[in-house]
Amino acid sequence: MMDGRISDFRTKLEIYRATGAAGGELANCPIRNVVQNISGKWSALLMMALAERPYRFGELRRLVPDISQRMLTQTLRDLQRDGYVHREVFPTKPPSVEYSLTDMGRSMFGALQHLFAWADSNFAAVQAARNRFDASA
């Protein structure tokens, strides 16, 4: 089954190149274009948090303490731009902002959940593989 998916992916890439879409450059590949923002260092963590419930900016900052304010802002903007996250401003003093997943964000998170579960189940095996590799280098 996996070989069929890889073959389909290769076929799609070959068709994409042959049609000259976007100049035939893989940098403009639709798959790469969509996946690049959700595969970022912080995007997946923020998506996981927002899948639980809406959060205010400050709450997200405290939830992920090692992210800088600038990076949190940029990542949320990228996710908002792609349609995964909704930003709502409330007319309080000072104004408060809340972020939540859109319908598209929730549908995409469904697919990410499988990756998160796999990562959680295989963390020890990945760490062991890294240790073996590093020891042999």
N, C-alpha and C positions, 0 to 999 in steps of 0.2 A: 504494500500500500504506500509506504513512504517513497519507494522508487518512482511510483507514478506521479506523486506530487513534485518530486525533484524534476522529473522529466517535463511536467507541465510548466514548472517555473522556468526551466531552460527554454522551452518552446516559446513562452510568453516573452522572454528577453530577446530571443532571436527575431520574433515577429516585430517587437518594438524597434529593434535596430534596423530591420529590413524596411519598415515603413517610413523610416526617416523621421519618426515622431520626435519633436523637439531637437531636431538636428541629429537624431540617432545617438545622442549622448546618454550614457547610463546615469550621469549625474541628474538628469531630469526624469529618471524612471519613476513611474507612479508609485510603485511599491516602496522604493527607497525614500521617495518624497514624503509619503505618509508615515512611515515607520520611524524616520529619523528623530522626530520630536518626542515620541513616546518611549524611545529607547535611551533617552538621556539619563544621566546620573540621578537627577532629582525628580524627573517626571513620574516615574513609576511609583516612587514613595508618596508623592503628592496625590496621585490618582488613587492609591490605596487608602489614604486618609480620607479623601473626599468621597470615596465610595461608602464610608461609614455614615457620614452626615456632612452638612455644610459647615464650613469653618470660617472664622474671621481671620484676617491676615496675621494678627498677633498670635492667635492660637496656632496657626500653621508654623509660625516662626519658632514657637516654644516646642511644638511637637517634633520638629526637625532642627535641633539646636545647632548643628554643624553647618547649616546652609546660611550663607550671607543674605542680608536683606536685599541686596542688589540681585543676587542669583534667584532668590525666591520670587521677586517681582518679575524678572525676565522669564522664568520658567512658567509662572502663572499666565503671563501675557502670551507666551507661545502656545500654551494649552488652550487659552481662550481664543486665540487667533484661529487655531485649527478646529474649533467648535466643540471641544471636549469639556470645557469649563465655562460656567456662567459667573459673571462678576456683577454683584448687586450692591449699589451704594445706598445707604440709609441716611436720611436727612437729620442726623443727630449732630450735636456739637461736642467734640469734633465729629465729622462724618465717619461712619463706620462702614466697612466693606466686608461683604461675605462672599465666599466662593463655594460653588457647588458643581456637581457634574451635570452636564446636559444629558438628554436622551442618548445622543451619540456617544458621549463619554461613558455612560453606563453600559452601552452595548460593547464598546471597545474594552472596558474594564472586565467584562465577562470573559473575553479571550485572554486578557492578562492574568486573570485568576489562575488559569491552568499553569502558566509559567511560574507564578509565585508559589504555587503548591509544589511544583517540580523542584524549584530552587530550595524550598524548605526541606523537602524529603532527601535531596541529594547534596546538601551543604557539606556534610562530613566527607562524602566521597570526593567532592571537588577539592576540598582542602587537602585531603590525602594525596590526590593526584598532583596538586601544586607542590606539596612538600617533596614528593618523589622526584618531580621534575627539577625543582630547585636544588635538591641534593645531588643530582647527577650532572648539573651544569658546571 
